[in-house]
């Protein structure tokens, strides 16, 4: 996670070059939080976190009741939404799994340390 956060910071400094709002989804939210928490990073003006994870895998234990409540609420609303699945969406999700090293990357995520959680 720290490496991804550093990539975000580097991109902001080298490409964007002005304070901006980061928007992250799932583990991207966690990477954005870590990048924004860096005291030396003045490029982050705000955060938008969608479906923020508690850690990189299920080894992360989040004891903050507010996060548990928010996760339950988010799951409920996602369940209530009508989602359209078509061939394009399936291909967008499937294609990265065919890349060389994809299985190794997946295994390292689900078996490795969870990394920091949003509260940290």
N, C-alpha and C positions, 0 to 999 in steps of 0.2 A: 504494500500500500504506500509506503514511504517513497518508493521509486516512482510510482504513478503520480503521486503528489508533486514530486520534484519535476517530472515531465510537464505537468500543468504549469508550475511556476516558471519553468524555463520558457514555455510557449508564450506565457503572458509577457515575460521580460523581453524576449527576442522578436516576437511576431506582433502581438497586440500592442504593446508599448504604451498602454494607458490603463488606468484603473477600470475594472469591469466587474460585472456580476457573473459569477460562475453558476452554471446549471448542471446538476449531475443526476443521474438515474442509477439506482441500485448501488453497486460498488463504486460507481462513478461519483455518487454523492459523498461517500466516505472519503474518496481521494480528494474531492473538493474541500471537504471540511479540514482535512489534514493540511492541504495547501494554504487555506485561509488562516489556520491556526498558527502558522509560521510567523513569529513576531517580526521577521525581517521582510515579510512579503507585504508590501504596501500596494500591490497591484489588485488586490481583491477588495472590491467595494461592497459586495453582498453575496449571499448564497441562496439558491433555490434548490431544494433537495426533494427528489421524487423517489418514493419507495426506498428510502435510505436503509441500508443494511446495518445490522448490529455488529457485524464483523465479517471476515472473509468466508467463514464456514459456520457450521452449527456448534462449534466448540466455544464460540463467544457467548458469554452469559451476561445478560443485561438485567440488572436488578432494579433499575429506575422504573417505578410504576408508570410514569408518564410515557415512557417509550413503549412499554407493553400495551398500554391503553391505545396509543396512537397506531401501533401495529395492528391491533385488533380492529380498530376503526377503518384503517386503510384496506385491510383484507375484506371487510364487509362491503365497502364501496366498490372494490374491484370485482367482487362476486356479483354485485347488483348491475354492473355495467354490461351492456351488450357489446360483445367483441366480434368483429368480422375476421375470419381466418380465410385467406385465399392462397393460391399457389405462390404468389409473390412473397407474402409474409413467411410462408414455410421455407422458401428458398433463402430468404434473408437470414433466417435463423439457422438453417442447415449448412449453408456454404462455409462459414468459418470452422465448422467441425471437421471439414475435409482437409484443412491445412496441415502441413507437416508439423508435428509437435503438439497438435491440439489436444490429444489424449493425455500427453504428459503434463500439459498446462492444467487441464481439468483435475487430474489426480493430485497435483501439487496443491491446488487450491483447497480441495475437500479434505486432504489429509494433513495439511500443514498447520502452522499456528494461525489462530484467527486474526491476529493483528489488532490494532487499536479499535475500540468501539467509539461511536459518536460522542459519548459522554466524556471519554478521556480526551 
